[in-house]
Amino acid sequence: MTHPPGYPGDSGTCLKLEKGIYGLKQAGRIWNTRFVNALKNIGFTQLRSDTQVMVLRKKGSVFIIGIFVDDATFSTNDEQLRDEVIATLRKKFLVKDLGDLSHYLGIKVITTDKATYLSQPAYIEKVLAKFSLQDANDSPTPGVQSQQLSKADCPKDDEQKSEMAKKPYRSLIGSLLYAYLGTRPDIGSALIKVASFCENPGQKHWTAAKRILRYRKGTTDTVITYASSKLQKGEKVQIVVYCDSDWAQDSDDRRSISGYVVKLSGGPVSWQSKKQPTVALSTCEAEFVSLTEATKEVLWYTYFLDELGVPYDTPVVFTDSKAAMDWSKNACHHQRSKHVALKYF
């Protein structure tokens, strides 16, 4: 490729962009900063617990905006304030008011007087077609009970590696992760196991990953359900959390897996299935680590609801380990638990 005389690159100089260009790594950040500053000028303030949620309060009126790059959702109890905010934003940006929320980030939203429902039927149909599994048999569960996936199942020679390289393993895991993060916490436990072999997957891992997708095929219409978002006078939001852990089930590194799900208004709003950072030396320790992670998440939700001014009852955390429960109430440290005390107390 030749350049015209005087091309800046010939002299070792570079060009400075005066504004962000769509597609650049910095573009999303530049746009977000500009949009947030525009909202601040109107009178919105960012929440300390989540800077991408902004609130405007005027007397008894409240306007809440949630931002994800260039997509935003809002909720208000004042239609006049809504019109004023949108009119002000239209002076600076090209604003499209799509009406009541029906789809957001690939998630289908259905709202009735009784409840709100979230699902991803169109997305999963697209993924099934992508991996040619639209006619595959459904699977009753995302994983096989007591199935052990390990490095021993990875390809051992170049021929096996070459054969597995033809399979879109990483693409399948990425597609399942998006569904998991959006509306499907029920596939988290099985997904985290197959995701850990993306570097060198074997046939057994590929079969296990496809089983998760076949399970999703049979549960395409499954939805997350939230009770009515309108709180009655004196009513409070219920925060309920469930957490659990296995213990040293991974035969490769013996690290346990923690899992929790946080429910507000009857439906899950946050969930996680993740390997613990250290090897737990007892079931009590593994369960206690899981309980700690769940409690941290609950505390964040209390800060978030406090800033929004939403009343809530005392959160309830469920664990099936009496030892971990007792330990959290009475942190008596012995020789075998000193290492846990340093990190979690």
N, C-alpha and C positions, 0 to 999 in steps of 0.2 A: 504494500500500500504506500503510495507516494503522497507527500504533503505539499501544499503550495509554498512558495518562498516566504520566509518570515513566520512560518508556523511556530507557535510558542514552544512546542516541545523540542525544537531544534536547539534552543538556547538554554535548555535546562529549567525553564519556567513552567508554570501551570496556570490554569484558568480558575477563577473563583466564581462559584455559582451565587447569583444574587437571591435566589429563592429555591426552595426544595422542589425536586422533580419527582413525579410519581414513579415508584419502583426502586428508588434509592434506599439504602439501608436506613438513612436518617429521616426519610420522608415522613414516616408515621409519627416519629417523635416531634418533628417540626410542626406538623399539623396539629397534634394534640396540644402542644404548648400554645399555639395560636388560639385554638378553640377555647381552651380553659381560660386564657387571659380575657377573651371576649365575654365569657360568662361572668368572670369576676367583675368586669366593668359594669355589668348589668346589676350586680349585687349578690351574686352567688358566692358561697363559701365552700371550700373543699373540706370533706370530713378528714379528720386525722387518721381514722382507722382505715379509710379507703379513699385515696385522693382522686379516684375516677368517679366518685359519687359526690355530687354538688347539690347544695340546698339553698333555696331562697325563701325567706320568711318575711311576710308583710302582714302585720297585725295577726289575724286569725288564719291567714292564707299560707299554704305551704306548697312549694314547687320543688320536686326532686328530679334530678337528671342523672342517669347512669350512662357512662361513656365507654365505648370500646372502639378505639381508633377513630373512624369517621362515622360510626353508627351510634345512635343515642336513643335511649328510651326515657320517657318521663312520666311522672304521675303528679297530679295536683288536685286540690279540692276547690279550686277557683278557676272557672272557665275564662273569666275576664283577664286574670293574671296570665293564663295560658296564652291567650291571644296577644297580649302585650309582649311577652317574652319572644314568641315566634316572630312577631312583626319586627322587633328589634334585631333579631338574628338575621332576618332576611335582608336587612340593609347591608350586611357584611358578607353573607354566605348564600349559596344556592341551597335553600332548605326545601326538602320534600316531606310534607306531612302525610304519612301513610295511614293515618287513622288509628283505630284500636289495634293493639299489638296482636298479630296473627303468626308471624314468623320472625325469628331473630337468631342470627348466626347459625342458620341451618336447623333451628329448633322450632317445631310447630307448637303454637300456643292457642289453646281454646279456653275461653273464659265464660262461665255461666254465673247465674246468681248464687249457685251453691258451691262452686269450686273452680279451680284453675288447673288445667292439664297440660303437661309438657311431653312431647314425644319427637322422634326423628324417623318417621316411616319413609319419607322420600329419600333421605340420606342412606338408610340401610339398603333400600332397593337399588340405589346407584352402586353401592359397594358390592352387593351380590352380583350385579351384572359385570362389574369390573373384573371380578375374579371367577366369573363363569360358574357361579354356584346358585343361580336363581332356580335351577331345577333339582338341586341337591335335597336329600332327605333332611328333615328337621332333626335337631338334637334336643333331648329333654333337659339337658344340663350343660353348662359351659365347660365343664371339666369332668374327668373320670375320678371317682372317689379313690383316694389313696394312691393316685398315679404319681410316680416319681420321675421327674425330668431332670437330667443331669448332664454334665460335660461328657460323660461316657457315651451319650447318644449323638455326639457331634461327629462329623465326618473325620475319618482317620487318614485317608490318602487323597491325592490330587484328583482321582477319578470321581470319588464321592463328593468332594468339594465342588468340582466342575458341574456335576449334576445338580447340586443344590443351588448353585449360583444362578441357574435358569429360573428358579422359583422366586416370585416377588414377595419374599418373606418380610422384609422391612416395610414395604408398602402396605401389606396386610396388617401388620402390627400398628402402623401409624393410623390406618383407617379405623381400626378397632379402638385405639386410644381416644380418638375424637368422639366416638360414640360413648365411650366410658365416661369421659369428662363432661359430656353434655347431659345425658339422661339415663345412663345405664350403670349404676354402681354395682349391679349384681354380677357383672363380668370381671370385676377388678381382681379378685383372688386368682382366677385362672389366667387372666391376661398378664399379670406381673410375672408369672412363672415363664411364659413363652417369650416375653419381651426381653428377658435377661440373656437370651441366646441369639440376639440379632447379629452379633459379630461372626458366629460360625454355627448356624442352625443345621440340625439333622432332619432326617425324614420323620422321626417321631415328634419333633418339635413342630414341624410343618403340619402334620396331621392334627396335633393338639390345637394349633392356631385356627385351622379351618373348622374344627369342631365348635369353637367359640362363635364363629360367623354363622354356622348352621343353627346354633342355638338362637342367635339374634334373628335368623330367618323365621323361626317358629314363634318368636315373641315380638314381631314387628309392631303390633298394635298395643304393646304394653306401655303404659303412661305413668308419669309421676303426678300424683294428685295432691293439691293443696286445698285446704278448706278455704272458705270465702275470706278474701283479704280485708273485708270490712269488719273491724272490731266493734262490738256493741259497747255501750257505755259501761265502764267498770270491768270490761273483759281484758285479759292479758294474753300475750303470745306465749305459747308453751314451747319450751326448749327441751328436747329429749335427745340423749346421746347414747349410742350403743358402741362398745369397743370390745375387741377380743384380740387374741394372738395365738399363733401356734408356737411350738417350741422346738427349735433345732431341726426342723423338717427338711431343710435343704442339705442334701448329702455332700455337696461340694464345699460349702463354707460354714455350714451349721448356724447361720444367722437366722433368727426368727423373723416372722412377718407380722407386722401390726396392721390392724384394720379398725376403722371407726366410721360411723355415719351420724351426722347431725341432722335432726328433724325439727322443722319449724312449721307450725300450723298443720301438722299431720303428714308433711312430706319431706323427703331428704333435700337439703340445700348444700351440704358439703359432705364429701366422703373421701376416704383414702385407703389404699392397700399398698403397703410399702415395707421393704426390708429394713430391719433395725440396723443402726450404724455399728453396733458392737455385738459380740457373741454373748447371749444371756447364759448364765451359769445355772439357772433354775427356772422352773415354770413361773414362779412368783415374780422373778425379775422380768421375764418376758411380758407377763401380763401387766406389770407395773409400768413398763416403758410404754405400752399401748395406752394405758390409762392416762399417763402423763401427756402424750400427744393429743389425745381426745380432749383433755381438760384445757390445754392451750388453745385449741380451736374454739371451745365453748367460751372462754374468756374474751376472745376476739369478737364473737357475736354479741356478747353483752356490751362491749364498748361501742360496737356498730349501732345497736338498737338504742343505746343511751343517747348517742349523737343525733339520731333521727327523732328522738323523743317518743319512741314506741315502748309502751309498758310491757313488761314480761314477768312471768313467774320465776321463782328460783329454779335454775336449770337442774335437771336430773340426769345423772350419768350412770349407766348400767354396765357392770362387768360381772363375769362369771367366776372371778377369782376372789374368794374371801380373804386369802392371804394378802393379795395386793391391796384390797380395800382396807384391811386392818393396818397394813403398813403405811398407807397414805394418811390415816388418822393418827397413828402413833409411830412417828419416825424414829424408832429405836434402832441404832446401827450396831451391828456386830461385826466380827472379823470378816465374815463371808459377804457382807453387804457394804463395806466401806467404799468400794469402787462405784457402786450405784449412788451412794450418798453424795459423792463429789459432783456427779453430773446432774442428778435429778432432784436433789434437795438444795 
